């Protein structure tokens, strides 16, 4: 069992790798990595208006629905993190439970997801900064969709540059910032819950069951189609990335024990905190029929200011800005570790350079710079698209859940062919007899998520057909490029050997 740095390094060597990254993360830092990636104050404040605009207050029910489904996946991942405590998370899990090809495709899809998520999270500044001061609307005005999109890209680009600089400095600095950020976010959430509860104007039943709302509802409650759209837009976007603790396993002490626990703790803590924030916000908002709640210039930031007042609301939005920044740092750190792990195995273009670790900072510098540059390119290429939020975030969620689907499918296959139900003797976390039912339900859930998020609906992608099918088209192109790179690198390796 891994309990010391020496035994951790020996454990890593058993997989054919040598210790290159710095092991400096403890239990809280490991939990903080996953929690800051999910980041309730980032995701809810960024995406509230989208879910509310589609389904009104009833979209609250999509949150516990998605949380329950993602918990099934997290339980499977916790088991895998205990078996394979390696940098790269889902890439390594798919490789060891499947083969090199499945590992590559999972890593390739998830790497693209993380880079797109990096761009999407950085754009969250647009939701809160202009509501603190209109001077942050640097381009045009907040009433013009195109100006909002361009301003979001500008603010996001600035944050990506800052995140890249922080990540280049090394995991120690990143962990300190991450720990401070998570502590501040937890305190902020508790204070927010207390203030919202004290300001409540309706009961929980009136807020989310017997809804008096004049938006797009049927008999006072959204139709199932609208709820599915809302779940694709809000809860599904917020409640993923809990696997980050597994991705940083090679920088964590005793990862076989701490990584599985951190994965589950991060999802449950963020999930229940988000559920309460959402409920108390709907109990406290003065007018549920206010159309601004479903608009990017309003949404959760406007709700908070209307309930708490301009001064208190603006002060709290400053905490949200800090949470967004820390979330951005965490997402980029996950992308960098995944790129490092894939480069180390020799399947990425320029693998040797991408997996090279700085002797000074013990960080893959080139991988960090490339992830930041790729996020900036994604932002720049969407500069003319007014629904840039919906497109970028939906594609990120789709690719995350597609990677998750591959992993849980391979894990289930192993359970059927292994006498030990796919659980390694060295695992510190095991589902035991619950492994089969949990794994089957996780696969069903992941299948639903992939279909629901990519469904070509107007609420998500707009009215143009090429926007509605953008997620499918981008996914096909991504997979095609991944297959070409894999077989090119495989053939090249065979010729060399």
N, C-alpha and C positions, 0 to 999 in steps of 0.2 A: 504494500500500500504506500502511496506517495505521501510522505509527511515532511520531507526536508528538501531543500534545493538540490542536493546531490541525488536523492531518489527520484525527484521530478525529472532531472536531466537523464537519468538512467532509463526512466519510463519512456521518455521521448526517444531515446536511442533505440528502444525496442521496436519502434516503428520505422527505423532507418533514417532518422533525422538527428542532427546535432543542435544543441542549444545555441541560438544566435540572438534571439530577442531577450530583453531584460525581464526577469521574473520579479516584479515589484508590486503586484496587485494582490490584496487580501480579499476577505469575504465581502466587505462593504464595497470595495472598488469594483469587484466582479458584478455584484448586484447593481451598482450604480451605472455600469456600462449598458446593461439591458434596460434599466429604468429610464436613463437619459435618452436612449434611442427612441423608446416609446413616447416619452415626454408628453404627459397629459396637457400641460400648459402650452405646448407647441401645437400638438395635433388638434385638440378641441378648439382652440382659439383660431386655428387656421381653417378648419373644415366644418365648423358648426353651421355656418351660413349655407353650405351646400346641402347638408342633410335637412336642415330646417326649410330651406327653399323648396325642396322636393316634397317632403312629407309632413311639414309642420311639427308640432310638439310630439306627435306620435312616433317620430323617428327615435325617440328615447328607447323604444323597445328593441331596436336593432342592436343596441349596445350589449345587453346581457346575452342576446342571441349569438353575436359574434364572439364575445368573451368566452362563452361555453365551448364553442367550436375550436377556437384557438388554444384553449387549455388542453384539448385532446392532442393537438399537435405538439404543444409544449411538453407534455408528459412523454411523448415518444422521443422528442429531442433531448430531454433530460437523461433518458436511458442511453442514448447514443453519445452524448457528451461525456458520460461516465466511462463508456467503453473506448472512445477515441478522443482523448484530451489534446487535440491538435489545432494549431492555428489554421483558420480557414473554415471551420464549422461545417456547414452543409456540404461543401465541396468534399471534405475528407470523409464525411459520413456516407455520402453517396458512393465515393470511390471504394471504401472498404466493405460496404454492404452490397455493392454491385460490382462495377469494374471501372477501368480507367476512362472508358468512353462516357459512362453515366456520370462519373465524378466530374469530368471535364464539362459536360453539358450543364450539369447542375451549377457548377461554379461559374461558368460563363453567363448563364441566365441571371444568377444571383448577383454577380459582379455588376452587370448592366443595371439590375434593379437598384443596387446600392448607390451607383453613380447618379441615376435618375432621381433617387430619393434625396441625395445630397442637394441636387438642384431644387427639388420641390420644397424641402425643409427650409432652405435658405430664403426661398420666396415668401415664407410665412411672415417675414418682417413687414411685408406690405399690408398685412391684415391689422397689425397693431401700431406700427410706428406713426403712420399718418393720423391715427386717432389720438396719439399723444400730442402731436403738433402737426398742423397742416404744412409746415415747412419741410417735412419729410416726403411730401408729394412733390418730388423734384421735377417731374415731367408732367405737363398738362394739369388736369384736375381729377378729383376722385369720382366725378360723375360720368367720365368717359371711359368705357371699357378698354379701349386700346391704350389710353394713357396709363391706366392702372396696370395693365399687363407689362408695358415697357418699364414703368417705375419699379414694379416687382422684380423684374429681371435685373435692373440696375442695382437695387438694394441687395438682392440675392448674390450677385456677382461680387460685391464688396465683402459680404460675409464669407463666401467661399475662399477668397484670397486670404482673409484673416485665419480661417480654419486651416488652410494649407500651411501657413506659417507656424501655427500652434502644433500641428501634427508633426512637422519636420523637426521640431525641438525635442521630441521624444515622449515616450509613454509616461515617464514620471511626472512631467509637467501636466500632461493631458489628464492623468489620474487625479492630480490635485485639483485641477479646475473642475473635473467631472464630479468629484466628491463634494466640492463646495456648491456646485450647481444643483446636484440632486438634493442636498440638505436644504438649500434655499427653496427649491421647488416643493419639497415636502412641507416645509414650514408655510410657504405661500398657499398651498392647497388647503392646509388645516385652517389657516386664518380666513381664506376665502369661503370655506364651508360654513364657518361660524357666522361670518357677516351675512352671507346669503340666507342662512336659516333665520337669523334675527330679522331680516328684511322681508320674509315671506309674506305673500298676500293671498295665497291659496294653499289648499292641502295637497298632499301628493296625489290623491285620487283625482282631484280637480285638474291637476297639472298634466297627468299622463294617462288617465283612464276616461273620465267623463269630460272630454275636452270641448270647450266652447271656442271653436276656432273657425274662421271663415275662409280659410285657404283651400287648397286642393284636397278636399276630404270627401268621404262617402259616409253619410249619417254621423258626421262629427269625428270620424276616425279614418286615417288613410287606408287606401286599398293595399292589398298585398304587393301589387306591382310597384307602387310608390315606396313601400317599405323596403323592398329588395333593392331599388335604386338608391335609397338613402343608406342602406347598409354597405353598398358598394362605395359610396362617396365618403362617408365619415368614419364609422366604427372600423371598417376593414382597413382603412388607411392608418388609423392610429394604432390599432392593436396588432402590429407585427414588428419584427426586429428583436423579439425577446431572445433569439438565439445568439445575440451579440456576445454574451458571456462565454459561450462555447467557442466563438470565433477568436477570442482573446485568451484561449486556454494556455498557450505557451508562455504567456506573460503573467500567469496566475499561479500562486503557490497552492499545491495540492489540488489541482484542477479536477481530478476524478470525483472528489467530494464537493468542492465549492461551485464548480460550473453548473452541475444539474440543479443544485439548490438555488443558485442565482437566477437561472432561467425561469423557474417557477415563481420565485419571489417577485421578480421584476414584472411578470405578466399579471399576477394576482394583485400586487400592490397598485400598479397603474390601472388595472381594470376596475377594481372596486373604487378607487379614488375618482376615476373618471365617471363612473356610474353616479356617485354622490354629487359631484360637481354638476353634472347634467341635470339631475333631479332637482337639486336645490336652486339651480339657475331658473328652471322652468317654474318653480314655485314662487320665485321672487320677482320675475320680470313683470313690469306694470301691465303690459298689454301683449297677450299672446298673438294677436292678429296684426301686430306691427310689421309691415312688409320689409322694413329695414333689417329684421332678424334674418331674413333669407338673402341678404345682399352682402357682397364682399366689403362694402363700405360701412356696414353695420355689424351684423353677426354677434359673436360672443363679446368682443371688446366693447361694442356699443351697449350690449346688455349690462355688462359690468359697470360701465360708467353711468347708465341710467338708474341702476339700483344703488350703487355706492356713492354716487356723486362724482363730479369731474375731478376733483383733487385726489380723493382716495382711489378712484378708478384709474386715474393716470399713473399714480404711484404703483398700483398693482400691475399695470401693463408694463412697467419697467422690469418687474420680476419676470414677466412673460418674455420680454425681449432677451433677458439673460438665459432663460430656459431654452429659447429658440437657438441661441448661439451655442450653448453646451450640447444640445441635440445635434446640431450641425457637426460639431467636433467629433461626437460619438459615431455618427454615420460614416464620416470620412475615415475614422480609425478602423472601422469594420471593413470598409472597402479596401483599404490599404493592406490589411492583414490577409484578406482573401486573395488579392492580387499577388502578394508575397508568396503565399502558399502554392498558388497555381504556377507561379514563375519558378519556384524551387523544384517543382516536378518536371519542368522543362517543356510545358505544352503551350505557353504563351509566347508570342513573338518577343524577341529580345529578353528571353526568360532570365538569363544570367544577370543582366543589368537590373531587371525589375526585382530580383530576389536578393540583390546585394544590400547588406545591412551596414550602415555607417558605424564605424568603430567608436565615434564620439558620442552619438546619440542613441545607438543601437536601434535605429529606425530605418526601414526601407525608403530612402529619400526619393529616389526616382519614381517609385510606385506612388508615393504621396503626391508628388508634383503632377504626375500623369492623371491621377484621380481628380485632382482639383481642376486641371485643364479640361478634362472630359466634361465635368459638370458645367464649366463656363461655356463650352461649345453647345451643350444641350440648351442652356438658357438662351444663347445667342440665336440658335436656329429656330426658336419658337417666338421670336420677338414680334412677329406680325400676327400671332394667333391670339385673339381676345380671350378665348377659353383655355388659356395656357395652364391655369391651375388644375382644371378638370382633366385635361389630357395628360399632363406630366404625372400627377398623383395617381390616376387610374392605371396608367401603364406600370408605374412602380409597384402598385399593389398586385397587379396581374402577374408580373414576373416573380415577385416574392412568393406568391402562392403556387406558381408553377414549379418553382424550385422546391418548395415544401412538399408538393405532391409527389415529385420524383423520389424524394428521400423517404417519405412514409410508405410509398409503394414498394420500394426496394426493401425496407425494413420488414414489411408484411410478408414479402416473398421469402425472406430469410427465416421468418418464424415458421412458415409452412414446411421448409426443407431442413430445419435444424431441430435436433432432438432436445436442445436446450432453449428452444423458443427464441433463438437469436440473442440470448443474454450471455455475455462473456463472464468467465469466472472472476475476472479482475474488476468487474463493474461494482461501483459503490452505490449505484442506484438502479433498482430493477422494478418493473411493473409486475413481475411474477405472473400469477394466473390471470391477472387483468390485462396482460400484454396483448393477447389476441383481440378481445372486444374493443379495447381502447384504440389499437392500431387500425382496425377495420373502420371504426367510426371516424378516426382522423383522416383516413383516405377518402371516405365519403364526403366529409366536410371540405377537404381541400379541393375535391372535384367540383363541389358546389361553388366554392369561392372563385375558382378559375372561370367557370361559366358565368357567374353573376357579374363579376367585375368587368369581363370583356364583352358583355351583352351590348349590342349596338343601339343604345337608347339615347333619345334626344336629350334627356336630363343631364347626361354625363358628357356627351361629345358634341352636342349641337345638332343642327338640322341637316348639314351637308353629309352626304353618304360617305365621302372619303374621310371625314372626321369621325363618323360613327364607327367605321371599320378600321380606324387608325390603329387601335390596340392589336387587332388580329394581324394587320399587315406588318406592323413593326415587329411583332413576335415571330412571324414567319421569316422575315429578313434576318432577325437576330439569330434564330436557330440555324438558318442556312449558312450564315457567316461562320458560326461556331463549328458546324460540321466540316466546312472547308478548312478552317484553321487546324482542327484536330487531325484530320487525315493528312494534311500537308506536313505537320510537325511529326506525325507518326512515321510517315514514309521517310522523312529526313533522318529521323533517329535510327531507323532500320538500315539506311544506307551507310550511316556513320559506323554503326556497330558491325 
